[in-house]
Amino acid sequence: MSVSPLREGDVVWAHQKGYPWWPAVISPSPANPNQGQWQVGVGKKTRYHCTFLEWNRERSWLDGTEYKKFKREDGGEGRKKEYNVKRKEYKDSHLVAIGLALQILDDPINPMNYLE
């Protein structure tokens, strides 16, 4: 059995089609059919459940390829181009989400506290 590259509570960049890469937390699903689970499937078919930061508690199940680990350097001005938002209506929320992601990195024991 292979070890998952992501764990519950990890801070990630998540990419949902039609939206920019967005800070999120790997979190248990609150709804059926996978209530309480944060990972389903195996290997290339693995999907992870996330809650997007600063996005009205929106959540999604996404393929493992749609996630990248959030690193501290991703929070600064010099972050990768793919993590910058061009659309004006997303910019402020995106910056708040990045700030929350950095707070979670500083408090890794309590990531779910930042999803409320």
Beta strands, then each sheet from edge to edge (+ up, - down):
strand 1: 11-14
strand 2: 22-26
strand 3: 39-40
strand 4: 47-52
strand 5: 59-63
strand 6: 67-69
sheet 1: 3+ 4- 2+ 1- 6+
sheet 2: 3+ 4- 5+
end
